[in-house]
Structures are given as C-alpha cells and as structure tokens.
Amino acid sequence: MDIRDIAFDIYKKSLDSVFSGDSFAEFSELNSQDAAFVKRLVLMALRRQEFIKNVIREYAAKKIPAKPDAVHMTIIMGAVEILYFRTPDYATVNSYVNLAKKKANKFAGGFVNAILHKICRDKDEIAKRAPFPFFPAAFVEILRKDYDKKRINSIERAAVIEPALDITVKQNPDEWALKLGGKKLGNSTIRLYQSGTVNELEGFNEGCWWVQDFSSSLPVATLKNIGGKKVLDVCAAPGGKTAQLINKGAEVTALDISAERLKLLEQNLERLHLSANQIIAADALEWLPHAPQFDIVLLDAPCSADGTLRRHPEIVHTRTISDIRQNADLQKKLLDAAVNAVAENGILIYSVCSMTKDEGEKQIKKFLDSHPNFSIDPIKAEDISSSMPENFNQLISQEGFIRCLPDMLGGIDGFFVARLKKNN
Ligand SMILES: C[S@@+](CC[C@H](N)C(=O)[O-])C[C@H]1O[C@@H](n2cnc3c(N)ncnc32)[C@H](O)[C@@H]1O
C-alpha cells in the first residue's frame, strides 16, 4: 500500500477517536524511514489542520466540515507536504489527486488539484505565516472554563511545537546529561533535543533510563525517603511511575485494569532490571474495598489526557465536555475507593495528565469536603528540584498542588498533582 494511503487511514482514525502513538506500530510492514515519514505527516496534519482549513477558505467558498471529510483531509495532507516538507510540487499534487479519487470519489480530483495548485503558487508566503489557530473552537471552549484568553493563547503557542524527548534516569543524571548531550531538568529528568530512534540511544538496552515527560515524573518526585515503604500504584501501566518508585527502594504493588498494558509494564521493568513486589490485573473499583493498607497510595488516574496534546495533537480535535465529565466521575469513584487502602498517617498522591480543573483542583477540593480525615500535604519547589528550586515555583499553586501547563519551563505536559495526608 502507498505510504500516503496509510497516513490517510491513521489520520482518519485519529480524528474518529483518540488513540495513542502506539497505533503507528500497527503498520509494522513499513521500514523505519517510511514509518517516520507517516508519523511526521499525520502529526503535522493534526497540528496544522485548522490553519490549513483557513487557507483553503481563501481559495474556495465551499463549506468545510468541522471534522474534515476525505476531500479536505487529502488537501490538508498535501498542503503539509508542499508547505513544510517541500516535496516536489508536481509529484505531491498528483499523489493527492489520486488519493482523493480513491478515498472520497472520482469527482473529487478536480477540486483537490485546483486548491493544491494555488497553495503551490503561494507557498513561500503561506509557509512564513504563524501556523494558528491550532485549537479548534470546541477545544478553546473547554479551556475557557478554567483559563483566560491570554493564557489559552500562550498554551496554544507552546503546544504547537514538537516536544523534546524527556527521559528519567535511574542514577547519575549529570553524567547522563553529558553523555547524551541533554539538559538536566529537576532531579532525574534529562531533556534531549535531537530526534532519532529512542532504542538506539546509549543506555536504552542496558536499562539505564526510560522515556517519561518531566511533568509525569513529578508525582513520584514529591515522595522522599520511601525506601522499604509499602506503596500501591493503583493505575500503574505502562509503569513509568512504578519504575520510579522501585528505583527509590519502595516495595511496590502495581495494579491495572488492562492485562495488555500490564504486559508492557512487565517488559519495561525487565529492561530496567527492576522488579515489583506484586503485579495485579484487576479493576481497582472492585479490588480496593478489600485491599490491605499501604504507607503510600499513588492514584495516577485515567483522564482526558489533554495535557499530552503536544505529542497527541488529535486530542484537540476530539475531546468533548462529556469526555471530561465521564473521566471526572471515574476519578471520583477511584479516589473514594482508594481511601480504604491508605494507612493511618499514610500518603495519597493523586495525579492526572489533564489541564482541566474538574479533573484536578476541583476534584480534590470535593474529595477533601467529603473526607475530613484527609488534608493537603503542600508540595514545595524543593521537592521537585534540589538545585535551583526557585525555577520551579511557577509549578506550585497557592494550595500546594503541582499545576503544570504546556507553556511552562520551555514546554512540558499539562499535569496536576495533589499530595494528601490521612490523619488519625
Ligand atoms: C494515566 S494511565 C497510568 C500511567 C502510569 N501510571 C504510568 O506512569 O506509566 C491510567 C491507567 O489507568 C488504568 N485504569 C483505568 N481504569 C482503571 C480501573 N478501574 N482500575 C485499574 N486501572 C484502571 C488504565 O488501564 C491505564 O493504564
């Protein structure tokens, strides 16, 4: 199958439902160069979709559906190649005319041909424009509940940029920063700016580090002196935080509802030469009411994941208010159930990779109202970084939560962390 045909199918799938970057692996028949091209093309189409829709509007009066149809999808993909990849105009236009005939109908070729020719004519000027909007109106509406226009604008500008690769190292972060030519962030993250195949980088096969966005490392970073402590990782797979906990010497029980995702967790731990005390495939809502007690319970809850929009730009096109409501309902149930597993004077860490306050700040405020035996254990910037903690003050809210947004620290995932204490 033609690689643009494959890219079209992935682009369509990602507009139909949010799916993880792993879905690129479905097309394992592609060699690594073609797979990289497909991935780059789809991600760029998702990042430039709204901007290119506006360009199309300059050339044609025809209405464009909010979710682009097959004709407009082919134009968007073609425009990405012409404007940003600089593939030769003639070959590009031809390929997308044929693709439109195949994916839409045999009459679509003329329209696609006409628009792409105009884009070829004006490409130098269009490519110089700032590529906004990135966020469709419906996604801005979601963010408007919690942030003002200026902040949303700043998030949008940060989120359109392809993110650097963050890794968490088991030890010697300064050495690894030097070896890999990266920059240390916090206590154990190294930020790498070069692209390339992750598993070809030094130390990957030896299990010296794993891929984890800086924000995602913060829930466990807030836990000090946990050697020998009993920790329950309630929503553990694929295991980034499980690995951090074990690496800090905790005795970890890792639980997840998905047996498939737990297989990934096991593979990851094996590569890292780390082992959990117990790995349990179960629905936490059924398991937690009968659970033994733990010194620390980490609930890295399922969420709308809109904080990961830099790497998953499909999220801005697919998230709805109702998704957020559904996630918030499940998070509330998980929080209520987790209470039972926290020992007296124990710690409950709650985290989500979402920017919405319904899943973060407001969720925890409601939880505290209905569980007076829990209180906020305020997180400090020193917990995140032992050197130059003042740089991390911006991540700490007045209440002592961590609130990360993509426009902070040169680009990070949106994330929320609360550290709560169970009182006698
Ligand atoms: C945000 S991910 C966890 C990421 C993980 N903590 C890490 O750092 O790699 C949320 C996880 O919750 C799991 N999950 C969803 N509903 C669950 C439930 N009812 N019980 C247990 N796990 C659940 C999902 O399978 C998913 O792996």
The ligand as an SDF file (V2000), in Angstrom:
LIG
                    3D

 27 29  0  0  0  0  0  0  0  0999 V2000
   -2.6980    7.5710   33.1330 C   0  0  0  0  0  0  0  0  0  0  0  0
   -2.6030    5.8800   32.8510 S   0  0  0  0  0  0  0  0  0  0  0  0
   -1.4030    5.3730   34.0110 C   0  0  0  0  0  0  0  0  0  0  0  0
    0.0230    5.6570   33.6140 C   0  0  0  0  0  0  0  0  0  0  0  0
    1.0280    5.0490   34.5780 C   0  0  0  0  0  0  0  0  0  0  0  0
    0.7800    5.4230   35.9570 N   0  0  0  0  0  0  0  0  0  0  0  0
    2.4540    5.4300   34.2320 C   0  0  0  0  0  0  0  0  0  0  0  0
    3.0410    6.3130   34.8600 O   0  0  0  0  0  0  0  0  0  0  0  0
    3.0130    4.8120   33.3220 O   0  0  0  0  0  0  0  0  0  0  0  0
   -4.0720    5.2930   33.5710 C   0  0  0  0  0  0  0  0  0  0  0  0
   -4.1820    3.7940   33.7020 C   0  0  0  0  0  0  0  0  0  0  0  0
   -5.3830    3.5170   34.4400 O   0  0  0  0  0  0  0  0  0  0  0  0
   -5.8290    2.2460   34.0650 C   0  0  0  0  0  0  0  0  0  0  0  0
   -7.2300    2.1150   34.5570 N   0  0  0  0  0  0  0  0  0  0  0  0
   -8.3450    2.6770   34.0560 C   0  0  0  0  0  0  0  0  0  0  0  0
   -9.4190    2.3180   34.7920 N   0  0  0  0  0  0  0  0  0  0  0  0
   -8.9700    1.5160   35.7860 C   0  0  0  0  0  0  0  0  0  0  0  0
   -9.5950    0.8090   36.8530 C   0  0  0  0  0  0  0  0  0  0  0  0
  -10.9060    0.8740   37.0430 N   0  0  0  0  0  0  0  0  0  0  0  0
   -8.8120    0.0630   37.6570 N   0  0  0  0  0  0  0  0  0  0  0  0
   -7.4740   -0.0090   37.4750 C   0  0  0  0  0  0  0  0  0  0  0  0
   -6.8390    0.6220   36.4740 N   0  0  0  0  0  0  0  0  0  0  0  0
   -7.5630    1.3830   35.6400 C   0  0  0  0  0  0  0  0  0  0  0  0
   -5.6360    2.2450   32.5660 C   0  0  0  0  0  0  0  0  0  0  0  0
   -5.5730    0.9290   32.0680 O   0  0  0  0  0  0  0  0  0  0  0  0
   -4.3220    2.9970   32.4310 C   0  0  0  0  0  0  0  0  0  0  0  0
   -3.2430    2.1090   32.3090 O   0  0  0  0  0  0  0  0  0  0  0  0
  1  2  1  0
  2  3  1  0
  2 10  1  0
  3  4  1  0
  4  5  1  0
  5  6  1  0
  5  7  1  0
  7  8  2  0
  7  9  1  0
 10 11  1  0
 11 12  1  0
 11 26  1  0
 12 13  1  0
 13 14  1  0
 13 24  1  0
 14 15  1  0
 14 23  1  0
 15 16  2  0
 16 17  1  0
 17 18  1  0
 17 23  2  0
 18 19  1  0
 18 20  2  0
 20 21  1  0
 21 22  2  0
 22 23  1  0
 24 25  1  0
 24 26  1  0
 26 27  1  0
M  CHG  2   2   1   9  -1
M  END
$$$$
